[in-house]
Amino acid sequence: MNTGVLEQAEADVAELAAGPLWTFSDAEITDEVRRTFALVQRLSARLLALVGTAEGREVPYNAGATGTANWLTFLLAVKHTTAKDMAKLAKLLPTVPVLEEALAAGRVNVEQAQVIASTVHGLPNAVGEQGKAKAAEVLTKLAVEQRERPDVLERHKRQILELVAPEIAEERLRRELERAERSAHDRRDFTLIPNGEGEYRIRGVLDAEMAAILRAALVRCRHRAVRHPPLRQTKR
């Protein structure tokens, strides 16, 4: 057990937290914000490793909890959603070694790690381990070198699949388009509702094909009306 190391770390953190800030220059404050945040990420990596080990040994169940998230909720007094995210990342991190290493070194943060791990885990099995490893490497590099925020990393999901498995990405896109077309076709509806005095109100939902047909028909009717205006009866 690393009791001595942990106690030393606790003592060092206590000393750091007690240090005065009023003597710091703007540059020193900026530097310590960056370095302290990186240190928090490294400690988070250690915490996640502990959580993963606890789940592997069934520590939460032995303690009477129904799962790791419930165990963390009561042990750490955090929201259940926070505990679930922590348990999920603890489970996924060991499957993405390049990301796990970057978090342990403080080069990525927990939010970035959550997006990257979830993206890699969500890739189709057909991509294979090599494809997933490449995706993890690319995303981690973006997070480290380009300092991409989690929301920006989230937008790379489709591009990553196209990068590591273009055939699969193309097939998935084809299926999505087919589903969208079927959905639009199924939802088609067109109704003419009498509105009095020879008028009608139109209500409906059209797919792209039917909308184009209706638009063309209306254009033809308009042109015909311009060329052949209705005769007006003269009053006697």
Secondary structure, DSSP 4 states (H G I P E B T S, - for coil): --HHHHHHHHHHHHHHHHS-STT--HHHHHHHHHHHHHHHHHHHHHHHHHHHHHHHTTHHHHTT-SSHHHHHHHHHT--HHHHHHHHHHHHHGGG-HHHHHHHHTTSS-HHHHHHHHHHHHTS-GGGHHHHHHHHHHHHHHHHHHS---HHHHHTTHHHHHHHH-HHHHHHHHHHHHHHHHHHHHHT-EEEEEEEETTEEEEEEE--HHHHHHHHHHHHHHHHHHHHSPPPPPPP-
